[in-house]
Amino acid sequence: GGRDENDRMPYLLEFEIDISSCSIEIEDDGIKAIATELFSLTERNDINYRVRELIVPGMSISQYGLDAITSILINSWHRCEVLSLSYNYLTNKGIEKLSNALQHNFFDVCKNDVFKPINKPTSSGLKTLKLENVGMNYVGIEHLRNSFNCNDAMQSLNELYLGDNDFFGGNNANHGVRQIKLLLRENPNIHTLSLFATNLGDDALSSLAYDFQSRRSLHLGRNNITCKGV
């Protein structure tokens, strides 16, 4: 006999979206179009999607486009593993939006692609996060920390790229040191950290030296570090 329509098992479509090699900037309308196409899949009862990688660097994405990106993340049935939004002017406000999206509910996939809600995140979480030159300062770091602390899945984060943001310049130095220090202590699995061109000076480096020493790969180029700091 035929199977009832309500008993049909949903398909899981998996995507890796990488537009880093595009010769033109897709801007907000382009990322909105991608989000709309993905969302249209969820209107069918038998299809859901997962975005494993979302790489959208330097595409002139603003707050409007960021809303589309957060929609993609929230509606994905599994945590995105690689997220790169570098060289888009998101600002601290945008980082707050992004951090909220990273706290969305998680689902697990049982055998035969039957979707089953669970009370805790899946073991496959965000592994690489790139937010270089996005117009954030120490306030954005605090937003990210809140997101990481709210969900165990974020403990899978191995690579964090935050270069070309002003975390330590002027009056931000003490706040920047505090937020980076807390972020690293709360997320011990981060083995690759990039803080190039963040106005890191000798004093800030000295304060962070203990937390830096356990990182396998550390990028600190184009900073205000002298021989004393080294």
N, C-alpha and C positions, 0 to 999 in steps of 0.2 A: 504494500500500500504506500501511498504518497506520504511524505513527511509534512507535518503542519508548518505553516510559514513561520510561526513564532518559535519553532524549535530549530530553525536554521542556525548553524554556527557562523559567527562573523569572521570575515577575512581580515588579516592585519597586513596592510601595505606599509612597507618601510622605505624611507627616503633619506638620501644624503644630498642636501641642498648646498651647493658651493658655487657662488657667483663671483668669486674673487678674481677670476680671469676675464670677466666681461669687459669689453672695450668701451662701454658706455656706462654711466651711472644710472642704475634703475630707479633710484630715488624712492620717495614714499609710495607713489602709485604702483610701482613695480612690485614692491614687497606686499602691498595690499592685494594685488592681483593674485600673488602666490597664496596668500592666506585664504582668499576667497575660494580658490580652486580646492585647497585642502579641506576647507570647511564643507564644501559641497559634497565631499565624500561621506561625511558623517551624517548627511541627511538620508542616506540609505541605511536600512536596518542591518545589512549584512557586511558592512565595510567600516573599519576604523583604520587610523594611520598612526605611524610612529615616525618622527623626524629624529634620526640618529645623529646627524650632523647638520648644523645651520651656520654657514660661513658667509657673512655679509659685510665685509670690510670696505670702508671708504666709498659708500654708495649714497652719500648725502641723505642718510636717514635722519629724520627729525622726530619730534614727539608723536606726530601723526603716524609715521611709519612704524615707530616703536610699538604703538598700540596693536598694529597688525602682527608684529613679531611676538608680543606677549600672547596674543590670541593663538598663534601657532603652537607655542610652548604649552599653554594651558590645555588645549584640545588634543595634544599628542598623548597617546595611551601609555607611553613610557618616557622616562627622563631622557632628554637630549644629552648625548655624551660629549659632543664637541660644539661649543658655542663661541663664535667670533663676531664681535660687533665693533672691532677696532676702527678708528679713524672715521667715526660718525659722531656728530656733536650731540651727545645724549644729555649731558649735564647731570648734576646730582639728582635732579627731579626725575630724569629718565632712568637713572640707576635704581632709584626707589621703586619705580614701576616694574623694572625688570626683576628686582629682588622679590617683589610681591608675586610675580608670575612664577618664579622658581620655587615657590612654596605650595604650588597646587597639589591636588590629590594624586596619588599614585595607584597603579593597578598592576596586577600580575597576570601572566598568561599561563593557563594550564595546558595540558596536552590537548592536541587537536584544535588549538587556537580558540578555546573557549575562554572568554574573558571573565575574570573573577575579581571583584574588589577585595582588597586586603587592608588590614589595619596599619601596616607599616610599609615603607617604601621597598621597592625591589632592590636587589643588591647592585644592579647596574645603574649607576648614577652619573652625574656630570663629572667628567674626567679632565677636560681642558676648557678653560675660560679665558678669552682674550678681550680685554677692554683697554687697549692702548689708545691714547690720545682721544678720549671721549669727553673731555671737559669736566672731569670730576676732581674733587679734592678729598680730604679726610672724611667729609660727611658721606660721600659715596661709599667709602670703605666701611663705614658704620652700617649703612644700609645692607651691604653685602654680608657683613658679619651676622646681622639679624636673620637674614635668609638662611645662611649656613647653619646657624644654631637652632633654627626652627625645624630642621629636617635632617634626619640621620643619613639620607641618601647623599647629601652634600659632602659627607665625610669621604666620599670616593674621589674628591678633587685631587688631582696629581700635579697639574700644571696651571699656573696663574700668571697672566701677562698683564701688567698694569702700567707699563712704561709711558712716558710722555704725558703724564698728568702731574699737576703741581701739588704734591702731598707735603712737601717740607719747606716750601719757600716762605720767607717773611715770618709772619706770626703763626703760620700753620705748622711750624716744625714740631713743637711739642705734641700737638694734637695728632699729627701724622705719625709720629713715633709710637704714640700710645695705640692708635688704631691698627697699625701694621703689626705691632707686637702682640696685641690680643688676637688678631686674625690668625697669625702663625701658631700661636699656642693653642688656639681652639681647633685648628685644622692641621694636625701634625703630619698628615699624609701628603701635604704639598711638598714635592721634591724639586720642582722647577719653579723659580720665582724671578720675574723680570720687573725691575724698578729703574730702568734706564731713563735718564732725563726727567727725574722727578724732583730736582733741586735738593737731593740728598747731600748733606755736608758731613764734615768730620765728626761733629758732636752727635748728630743723629745716627751716623754709622756706628759710633762707639756704643750708643744705647741699644742698638739692634744687633750687635755682634753676636751675642749668645744665641739669639733666635735664628740668625743666618747660618750658623756653623753646621747645622744638621741638614742643610739643603744640598742636594747633589749638584744642582745647576743654578747659578746665581748670576743675573745680568744687571750690572750697576754702571754701565758706561754712560758717558755724557752727563756726569754729575759734578758737584763741587767738592770732590774728594782730593785731598792733597797727600803728600807722602806721609804726613802725620796720621791721617785717617787709615792709610794702608797698613 
